[in-house]
Amino acid sequence: MVVRLAAGLVLLVVATASAADRFALIMGGAAVQDNHTGLIWEQTPGPDHVFWVNALTHCDDRATGGRAGWRLPTKEELAGLVDTSRHDPALPGGHPFSNVKSAIYWTSTPSAKDPVLAWHVSFFSGEVATDGKHLNRRVWCVRSGDTK
């Protein structure tokens, strides 16, 4: 909703759905469907820390919920889970995920400015930034919304 204020100022009011409306456990509780994006996330991200090049293929062999087709999320996809009003972890209150560490998670998005950098998301602060591909970071796999 847009509210016009005096002196030509505009206030944008964004309504957010509750975590119960936004997220649904599926695949026997092994995955979470994000009803905002249609994406399906691992309910519990893996504990591994890997280099970025390994993160790109880390999800390929996953069979979470008995389903294949998992991949590393893009910068926009992973950042879409963040609730910037929350920290440690920076996820919406009441979210159905477990074992999400307040740590840095790789995305599949390389830096367009420097070939030695790639984008990551911090689930401690909600920050989205670049980091050296030679560093070990966590991985949280995602797949398209097709649950078949």
C-alpha positions in Angstrom: 0.0 0.0 0.0 1.3 3.5 -0.8 0.5 6.4 1.5 1.1 9.9 0.3 2.3 12.3 2.9 2.6 16.1 3.0 5.3 17.8 0.9 5.2 15.0 -1.7 6.7 12.3 0.5 5.6 8.8 -0.1 5.5 6.0 2.5 5.5 2.5 1.2 3.8 0.1 3.6 4.6 -3.6 2.9 2.4 -6.2 4.5 4.3 -9.4 5.4 2.8 -12.8 5.8 3.4 -14.7 9.0 5.9 -17.5 8.9 2.9 -19.9 9.3 1.4 -18.5 6.1 4.7 -18.2 4.2 6.3 -21.6 4.9 5.0 -25.2 4.8 6.7 -28.4 5.7 6.7 -30.9 2.9 8.4 -34.1 1.8 7.7 -35.7 5.2 9.2 -32.7 7.0 12.5 -32.9 5.2 11.9 -29.7 3.2 10.1 -26.4 3.5 8.1 -24.8 0.7 8.3 -21.0 0.6 4.9 -19.9 -0.5 6.2 -16.4 -1.4 8.7 -17.7 -4.0 7.6 -21.2 -4.7 11.1 -22.5 -3.9 11.7 -25.5 -1.7 14.5 -25.4 0.9 16.1 -28.1 3.0 14.5 -28.0 6.4 17.9 -28.6 8.0 20.9 -27.2 6.1 23.9 -29.5 6.1 26.7 -29.0 8.6 29.5 -28.9 5.9 31.8 -26.0 5.3 33.2 -26.0 1.7 35.0 -23.8 -0.8 32.8 -22.0 -3.2 33.8 -24.2 -6.2 32.7 -27.3 -4.1 29.5 -25.5 -3.0 28.4 -25.3 -6.6 28.3 -29.1 -6.9 27.6 -29.9 -3.2 23.8 -29.9 -3.7 23.8 -31.9 -6.9 24.1 -35.2 -5.1 21.5 -34.4 -2.4 18.4 -36.5 -2.1 16.7 -34.6 0.6 13.1 -35.9 1.1 13.9 -38.6 -1.5 14.0 -36.0 -4.2 16.8 -35.0 -6.6 17.2 -31.6 -8.3 18.8 -29.7 -5.4 21.2 -26.8 -6.2 23.0 -23.9 -4.6 20.7 -20.9 -4.5 21.3 -17.6 -6.2 22.1 -14.5 -4.2 18.6 -13.2 -4.6 17.0 -16.5 -3.6 19.0 -17.0 -0.4 18.7 -13.3 0.6 14.9 -13.7 0.1 14.8 -15.8 3.3 16.4 -13.0 5.4 14.4 -11.0 7.9 16.6 -7.9 8.4 14.7 -7.0 11.6 16.0 -10.2 13.2 19.5 -11.5 14.0 21.1 -14.7 15.2 19.6 -16.1 13.0 18.2 -13.4 10.6 15.1 -15.4 9.7 11.4 -14.6 10.2 10.1 -15.4 13.6 8.3 -18.8 13.8 10.2 -20.1 10.8 10.1 -24.0 10.5 13.8 -24.5 9.8 16.1 -26.2 12.2 19.9 -26.2 12.7 20.3 -22.9 10.8 23.6 -21.6 12.1 24.2 -17.9 12.5 26.9 -18.2 9.9 27.8 -17.4 6.3 26.2 -19.4 3.5 27.4 -19.5 -0.1 25.3 -18.6 -3.1 25.8 -19.7 -6.7 26.3 -16.0 -7.7 29.9 -15.1 -8.6 31.0 -11.5 -8.3 30.7 -9.6 -11.6 33.6 -7.3 -10.5 36.3 -9.7 -9.3 36.7 -13.4 -10.4 38.1 -14.4 -7.0 34.9 -13.4 -5.1 31.4 -14.8 -4.8 28.3 -13.7 -3.0 27.2 -15.0 0.4 24.5 -14.4 2.9 25.2 -14.0 6.7 22.4 -15.5 8.8 23.8 -13.8 11.8 23.2 -10.2 10.5 21.3 -10.7 7.3 24.2 -9.1 5.3 24.6 -10.0 1.7 28.2 -9.4 0.5 31.1 -10.9 -1.4 33.8 -13.1 0.0 36.9 -14.9 -1.3 36.0 -18.2 -3.1 39.0 -19.8 -1.3 37.1 -19.6 2.1 35.0 -22.4 3.7 31.4 -21.5 4.1 28.2 -23.3 4.8 25.7 -24.5 2.1 21.9 -24.5 2.1 20.4 -26.3 -0.8 17.2 -25.3 -2.7 15.2 -26.7 -5.6 12.3 -25.5 -7.8 8.8 -25.7 -6.5 7.9 -28.9 -8.3 7.4 -31.4 -5.4 7.0 -34.4 -7.7 
